[in-house]
Amino acid sequence: MRAGDEIRLTGVRARGHHGVLEHERREGQDFVVDVTMELDLRPAGTTDELARTVHYGEVAADVVAVVEGEPRDLIETVAEEIAATVLARPLVETVEVTVHKPQAPVGVPFGDVAVVVRRRTDVPVVIAVGANLAGTDGAEPAATVRAAVQRLRRLRGLRGVRTSRSFVTAPVGGEAVAGQPDYVNAVALARTSRSPASLLADLHRVEDDFGRTREARWGARTLDLDLVQYGDPAAGTDVVGEEDALLLPHPRAHERAFVLVPWAEIDAAATLRRGEDVVAVRELIPAVEDQPVRPMEEDR
């Protein structure tokens, strides 16, 4: 496991009926499970709020439920099911599960036999990239967007980054957009092992590195990185909710041509959740045709 914050839960004991032999299924035996979860504990440490961390009592109950549940031939399967259950918790990024079978029918004296599995979250994400001011280094918005995409490719826990072409769009929003220069926008698709809050924190740090300031809502900016979607709504695995500055899916993505057009270009089958419905991104574009979007000349 990579270096990071961890919660370790060790020695969870429960009786199960796992094994290939008849007496194992009939009589059962004790199993002992260790779970190590990797997640960002800074929010919990700075706020003292349980909602910002993992409730390890609930994790222990989940472990017991798996061990006491349907009998499996292999403890490898038991370990896999526990790992999947733990990774379903939205803050957990990586998990290591060790299932001990101290009464295993080995046939010779032994101290312990155990199976260890390590699994990580692997979630599709959509990130909108935009800029309409020269950077602190004097770089024009188009160059900033390209440089920001390169930074995304180097972010810890983000992989397989693919980007659309860059598009030029007029500013959209409230009164703060009056007189602003046009934006250069793109959309990046990737997969991540990070939690939504942890990934968003990294995106904000990248913005800061490019000189982003947050003086006015919808104000001009050197770089804007929005986490538009986390998970796959078509599969029902997307994260939906509100926590501080993190709203998922992005509440205005469905009405922003500078998000929808490049997104549909890079993924023709893309979908976005709107309330209880899951809608094809392409189907949302006709409603925003009054927002001009044109490809950068160099990208045509």
Secondary structure as the mmCIF struct_conf table of DSSP 4:
data_model
#
loop_
_struct_conf.conf_type_id
_struct_conf.id
_struct_conf.beg_label_comp_id
_struct_conf.beg_label_asym_id
_struct_conf.beg_label_seq_id
_struct_conf.end_label_comp_id
_struct_conf.end_label_asym_id
_struct_conf.end_label_seq_id
BEND BEND1 ALA A 3 GLY A 4
STRN STRN1 GLU A 6 GLY A 16
BEND BEND2 GLY A 19 LEU A 21
HELX_RH_AL_P HELX_RH_AL_P1 GLU A 22 GLU A 27
STRN STRN2 GLN A 29 GLU A 38
HELX_RH_AL_P HELX_RH_AL_P2 ARG A 42 THR A 47
HELX_RH_3T_P HELX_RH_3T_P1 LEU A 50 ARG A 52
BEND BEND3 THR A 53 THR A 53
HELX_RH_AL_P HELX_RH_AL_P3 TYR A 56 VAL A 67
TURN_TY1_P TURN_TY1_P1 GLU A 68 GLU A 68
BEND BEND4 GLY A 69 GLU A 70
BEND BEND5 ASP A 73 ASP A 73
HELX_RH_AL_P HELX_RH_AL_P4 ILE A 75 LEU A 87
TURN_TY1_P TURN_TY1_P2 ALA A 88 ALA A 88
BEND BEND6 ARG A 89 ARG A 89
TURN_TY1_P TURN_TY1_P3 PRO A 90 LEU A 91
STRN STRN3 THR A 94 HIS A 100
TURN_TY1_P TURN_TY1_P4 PRO A 102 GLN A 103
BEND BEND7 GLY A 107 VAL A 108
BEND BEND8 GLY A 111 GLY A 111
STRN STRN4 ALA A 114 ARG A 120
STRN STRN5 VAL A 123 ALA A 131
BEND BEND9 LEU A 133 LEU A 133
TURN_TY1_P TURN_TY1_P5 THR A 136 ASP A 137
HELX_RH_AL_P HELX_RH_AL_P5 PRO A 141 ARG A 154
BEND BEND10 LEU A 155 LEU A 155
TURN_TY1_P TURN_TY1_P6 ARG A 156 GLY A 157
STRN STRN6 LEU A 158 THR A 163
STRN STRN7 PHE A 167 THR A 169
BEND BEND11 GLY A 173 GLY A 174
HELX_RH_3T_P HELX_RH_3T_P2 GLU A 175 VAL A 177
TURN_TY1_P TURN_TY1_P7 ALA A 178 GLY A 179
HELX_LH_PP_P HELX_LH_PP_P1 GLN A 180 ASP A 182
STRN STRN8 TYR A 183 THR A 192
BEND BEND12 SER A 193 ARG A 194
HELX_RH_AL_P HELX_RH_AL_P6 PRO A 196 ASP A 209
TURN_TY1_P TURN_TY1_P8 PHE A 210 GLY A 211
BEND BEND13 GLU A 215 ALA A 216
TURN_TY1_P TURN_TY1_P9 ARG A 217 TRP A 218
BEND BEND14 THR A 222 THR A 222
STRN STRN9 ASP A 224 TYR A 230
BEND BEND15 GLY A 231 GLY A 231
HELX_RH_3T_P HELX_RH_3T_P3 PRO A 233 ALA A 235
TURN_TY1_P TURN_TY1_P10 GLY A 236 GLY A 236
STRN STRN10 GLY A 241 GLU A 243
TURN_TY1_P TURN_TY1_P11 ASP A 244 ALA A 245
STRN STRN11 LEU A 246 LEU A 248
BEND BEND16 PRO A 249 PRO A 249
TURN_TY1_P TURN_TY1_P12 PRO A 251 ARG A 252
HELX_RH_3T_P HELX_RH_3T_P4 ALA A 253 GLU A 255
HELX_RH_AL_P HELX_RH_AL_P7 ALA A 257 ILE A 266
TURN_TY1_P TURN_TY1_P13 ALA A 268 ALA A 269
STRN STRN12 THR A 271 ARG A 274
TURN_TY1_P TURN_TY1_P14 GLY A 275 GLU A 276
STRN STRN13 ASP A 277 ALA A 280
HELX_RH_AL_P HELX_RH_AL_P8 VAL A 281 LEU A 284
HELX_RH_3T_P HELX_RH_3T_P5 ILE A 285 VAL A 288
TURN_TY1_P TURN_TY1_P15 GLU A 289 ASP A 290
BEND BEND17 GLN A 291 GLN A 291
STRN STRN14 VAL A 293 PRO A 295
HELX_RH_3T_P HELX_RH_3T_P6 GLU A 297 ASP A 299
#
